Amino acid sequence: MKCAVIGAGAWGTALANLLSENGHRTMLWAFEPDVADAITDGHENPRFLHGIQLHEALRATTDRAEAVHGAECVVYATPSHVLRDVASSMAAWTSPDATLVVATKGIERERLALMTDVVTEQLPGRPVVALSGPSFAFEVARRQPTAIVAASSDEQAAMRVQQACSTQSFRVYTTDDVIGVELGGALKNVMAVATGIADGLDLGLNARAALITRGLAEMVRLGVKLGARPSTFAGLAGVGDLVLTCTGALSRNRSVGVEIGRGATLADVLSGRETVAEGVVTTESAMALAEREGVEMPIVSAVHRVLFEKQPARWALVELMTRDLRGEEDR
């Protein structure tokens, strides 16, 4: 089928390349003209996916109408803070019959909306599928084994995405728990910042394991309050993505935390990066969402204090360790 991928960062480029390799006519929309030219003319994206040779049939454009015109499947892979504006700006040219796939992970800061809700609001009447799971873009592009989840209330739409994306090295499962899949993909980035901070402080592997495990407990608490199934967080979009992002050397969010733990300021860390670390933005959103829902999330709160309230990282970890004692399953 004809596909459009919106956002030519590492993840968007990897997904567009995957679709092209699967025989779909795929157009990739890039914000940066040099990226679009490099993909179309040189079959590479040296700016965001360096060292990967892209499929010769993949094309890119900066023209929004050209990108989505006639596309039966539109995949959004933009940073979370621009998704609403980008989706809205292309709505007039997006087919009313298109299946919309949201590969962006995050929680909108202003409205505290999940990414599928953002797309649904801007392009109503179309089936929407969330795509999430443990998937570093470079490994996907190198055809290393990967398994993710397509989540939608429309079972047929989820299965269409499953069929379109699956290969011998890229396995797609389906589920109807959109909230659980989206929250897992968003909140794990905050936990990755936390584990990165602990690693930067050289607190050891015990501390990392504790943060991952207790971070998962926080994710489940908020997810259940919002209507997700607890079992989803035990799957690929939950613990799978959480472990990858908290431990993998390719994790942008973990690397931000490591630098913070070593004493860098947030401004200094972000100033040297062209790519987005979604965990920074999501920390603010998750904190506000937890407060709105009355859910206790001490790790999210600690990361928020370090990133935005200038609390020394070591003090935040000490406060976590000296909270009131309780049973492990206490809410």
LINPERA-V41027 format. One record per residue. N is the residue number from 0. RES is the residue in one letter. NEAR is the number of other C-alpha atoms within 10 Angstrom. D_LAST is the distance of its C-alpha to the last C-alpha in Angstrom with 1 decimal. Layout:
N/RES/NEAR/D_LAST ; N/RES/NEAR/D_LAST
//
This chain:
0/M/13/47.0 ; 1/K/18/47.2 ; 2/C/25/44.0 ; 3/A/29/43.0 ; 4/V/30/40.4 ; 5/I/31/39.5 ; 6/G/25/38.8 ; 7/A/29/40.7 ; 8/G/23/38.3 ; 9/A/20/37.7 ; 10/W/22/35.3 ; 11/G/25/37.5 ; 12/T/30/40.6 ; 13/A/25/39.2 ; 14/L/22/38.3 ; 15/A/32/41.7 ; 16/N/27/43.5 ; 17/L/24/41.7 ; 18/L/25/42.7 ; 19/S/22/46.2 ; 20/E/18/46.5 ; 21/N/16/45.5 ; 22/G/12/48.5 ; 23/H/20/47.0 ; 24/R/17/48.9 ; 25/T/28/46.4 ; 26/M/27/46.7 ; 27/L/29/44.4 ; 28/W/31/44.0 ; 29/A/25/44.0 ; 30/F/17/43.7 ; 31/E/14/46.0 ; 32/P/13/49.6 ; 33/D/13/50.1 ; 34/V/22/47.3 ; 35/A/23/48.7 ; 36/D/18/52.2 ; 37/A/16/51.1 ; 38/I/24/49.3 ; 39/T/20/52.2 ; 40/D/13/55.1 ; 41/G/13/53.8 ; 42/H/20/51.0 ; 43/E/23/48.6 ; 44/N/24/45.9 ; 45/P/16/46.6 ; 46/R/16/44.5 ; 47/F/19/41.1 ; 48/L/20/41.8 ; 49/H/11/44.5 ; 50/G/13/46.4 ; 51/I/17/45.7 ; 52/Q/16/48.6 ; 53/L/23/47.7 ; 54/H/17/49.2 ; 55/E/15/52.6 ; 56/A/15/52.0 ; 57/L/23/49.0 ; 58/R/24/50.0 ; 59/A/27/48.3 ; 60/T/22/49.1 ; 61/T/20/48.1 ; 62/D/14/49.3 ; 63/R/21/46.5 ; 64/A/16/48.7 ; 65/E/17/50.1 ; 66/A/25/46.7 ; 67/V/28/45.4 ; 68/H/18/48.6 ; 69/G/19/48.9 ; 70/A/24/45.7 ; 71/E/17/44.2 ; 72/C/25/40.9 ; 73/V/26/39.6 ; 74/V/27/36.9 ; 75/Y/27/35.2 ; 76/A/25/34.3 ; 77/T/26/34.6 ; 78/P/20/32.2 ; 79/S/23/29.5 ; 80/H/19/30.9 ; 81/V/10/34.3 ; 82/L/22/33.4 ; 83/R/19/33.8 ; 84/D/12/37.2 ; 85/V/19/38.5 ; 86/A/21/37.6 ; 87/S/15/39.2 ; 88/S/14/42.3 ; 89/M/19/42.9 ; 90/A/17/42.2 ; 91/A/14/45.9 ; 92/W/15/46.9 ; 93/T/25/44.0 ; 94/S/18/45.1 ; 95/P/15/43.7 ; 96/D/13/43.4 ; 97/A/20/41.6 ; 98/T/21/38.4 ; 99/L/26/36.0 ; 100/V/26/33.9 ; 101/V/26/31.2 ; 102/A/28/30.8 ; 103/T/27/29.5 ; 104/K/29/25.9 ; 105/G/29/24.1 ; 106/I/30/22.8 ; 107/E/22/25.6 ; 108/R/19/25.4 ; 109/E/10/27.2 ; 110/R/11/25.9 ; 111/L/18/22.6 ; 112/A/15/24.1 ; 113/L/21/23.7 ; 114/M/26/26.9 ; 115/T/26/28.0 ; 116/D/18/27.7 ; 117/V/22/29.9 ; 118/V/25/32.5 ; 119/T/16/32.4 ; 120/E/13/33.0 ; 121/Q/17/36.0 ; 122/L/20/37.5 ; 123/P/13/36.7 ; 124/G/11/38.1 ; 125/R/16/37.6 ; 126/P/20/35.2 ; 127/V/26/32.5 ; 128/V/30/30.9 ; 129/A/31/28.2 ; 130/L/30/29.2 ; 131/S/27/26.7 ; 132/G/27/26.0 ; 133/P/20/27.1 ; 134/S/21/30.5 ; 135/F/19/32.3 ; 136/A/19/35.3 ; 137/F/19/37.8 ; 138/E/13/37.0 ; 139/V/19/37.1 ; 140/A/21/40.5 ; 141/R/13/41.7 ; 142/R/15/40.9 ; 143/Q/13/38.6 ; 144/P/13/36.4 ; 145/T/18/33.4 ; 146/A/18/31.1 ; 147/I/22/29.1 ; 148/V/24/27.8 ; 149/A/29/29.5 ; 150/A/31/27.2 ; 151/S/24/28.7 ; 152/S/15/28.8 ; 153/D/14/32.5 ; 154/E/15/32.9 ; 155/Q/11/36.5 ; 156/A/23/35.7 ; 157/A/27/33.1 ; 158/M/19/35.8 ; 159/R/14/38.4 ; 160/V/24/36.4 ; 161/Q/21/35.7 ; 162/Q/14/39.5 ; 163/A/18/40.5 ; 164/C/20/38.4 ; 165/S/18/38.4 ; 166/T/17/40.8 ; 167/Q/9/41.4 ; 168/S/13/39.2 ; 169/F/17/36.6 ; 170/R/15/34.7 ; 171/V/22/32.8 ; 172/Y/18/30.4 ; 173/T/19/29.5 ; 174/T/19/26.5 ; 175/D/18/25.9 ; 176/D/19/22.2 ; 177/V/25/23.3 ; 178/I/23/20.0 ; 179/G/28/18.3 ; 180/V/29/21.4 ; 181/E/28/21.8 ; 182/L/27/18.3 ; 183/G/31/18.5 ; 184/G/30/21.9 ; 185/A/31/21.0 ; 186/L/29/17.8 ; 187/K/31/19.2 ; 188/N/28/21.9 ; 189/V/31/19.7 ; 190/M/31/18.3 ; 191/A/32/22.0 ; 192/V/32/22.9 ; 193/A/33/20.4 ; 194/T/32/21.8 ; 195/G/28/25.3 ; 196/I/28/24.8 ; 197/A/25/23.9 ; 198/D/23/26.9 ; 199/G/21/29.1 ; 200/L/19/28.3 ; 201/D/14/29.2 ; 202/L/15/26.1 ; 203/G/11/26.7 ; 204/L/12/25.3 ; 205/N/8/22.6 ; 206/A/15/21.0 ; 207/R/20/21.4 ; 208/A/15/19.8 ; 209/A/12/16.7 ; 210/L/21/16.4 ; 211/I/22/17.0 ; 212/T/15/14.4 ; 213/R/16/11.5 ; 214/G/25/13.0 ; 215/L/21/12.8 ; 216/A/18/9.0 ; 217/E/21/9.0 ; 218/M/24/11.8 ; 219/V/23/10.4 ; 220/R/18/7.5 ; 221/L/22/10.5 ; 222/G/23/12.9 ; 223/V/14/11.6 ; 224/K/13/11.4 ; 225/L/14/15.0 ; 226/G/12/16.2 ; 227/A/22/16.2 ; 228/R/17/16.2 ; 229/P/17/13.8 ; 230/S/11/17.1 ; 231/T/22/18.5 ; 232/F/25/16.4 ; 233/A/14/17.9 ; 234/G/18/21.3 ; 235/L/22/23.7 ; 236/A/28/22.2 ; 237/G/28/18.8 ; 238/V/23/19.1 ; 239/G/20/22.9 ; 240/D/25/23.2 ; 241/L/29/20.4 ; 242/V/19/22.4 ; 243/L/18/25.7 ; 244/T/28/24.9 ; 245/C/28/23.3 ; 246/T/18/26.2 ; 247/G/15/29.2 ; 248/A/10/32.1 ; 249/L/15/32.7 ; 250/S/18/29.4 ; 251/R/22/30.3 ; 252/N/25/26.8 ; 253/R/29/26.5 ; 254/S/25/30.1 ; 255/V/25/29.2 ; 256/G/33/26.5 ; 257/V/24/29.0 ; 258/E/20/31.6 ; 259/I/26/29.2 ; 260/G/25/28.3 ; 261/R/16/32.0 ; 262/G/14/32.7 ; 263/A/13/33.6 ; 264/T/15/32.7 ; 265/L/17/31.1 ; 266/A/9/34.4 ; 267/D/11/36.3 ; 268/V/15/34.1 ; 269/L/14/34.3 ; 270/S/8/38.0 ; 271/G/8/39.0 ; 272/R/11/37.3 ; 273/E/9/38.7 ; 274/T/13/35.7 ; 275/V/16/32.4 ; 276/A/20/29.2 ; 277/E/23/26.8 ; 278/G/28/23.8 ; 279/V/21/25.3 ; 280/V/20/25.5 ; 281/T/26/22.2 ; 282/T/29/20.5 ; 283/E/22/21.7 ; 284/S/22/20.9 ; 285/A/27/17.3 ; 286/M/21/16.8 ; 287/A/17/18.5 ; 288/L/19/16.7 ; 289/A/18/13.1 ; 290/E/12/14.7 ; 291/R/10/16.3 ; 292/E/11/13.4 ; 293/G/11/11.2 ; 294/V/16/8.6 ; 295/E/15/7.7 ; 296/M/20/9.9 ; 297/P/17/11.5 ; 298/I/24/13.9 ; 299/V/23/15.1 ; 300/S/19/15.6 ; 301/A/22/17.5 ; 302/V/27/19.7 ; 303/H/22/20.5 ; 304/R/17/21.7 ; 305/V/23/23.8 ; 306/L/21/25.3 ; 307/F/12/25.9 ; 308/E/10/25.7 ; 309/K/11/27.8 ; 310/Q/14/25.6 ; 311/P/14/27.0 ; 312/A/23/25.0 ; 313/R/14/25.1 ; 314/W/13/23.7 ; 315/A/18/20.6 ; 316/L/21/20.0 ; 317/V/11/20.7 ; 318/E/13/18.1 ; 319/L/14/15.4 ; 320/M/10/16.7 ; 321/T/8/17.0 ; 322/R/9/13.6 ; 323/D/7/12.6 ; 324/L/7/12.3 ; 325/R/8/9.3 ; 326/G/6/8.9 ; 327/E/8/8.5 ; 328/E/6/6.3 ; 329/D/5/3.8 ; 330/R/11/0.0
//
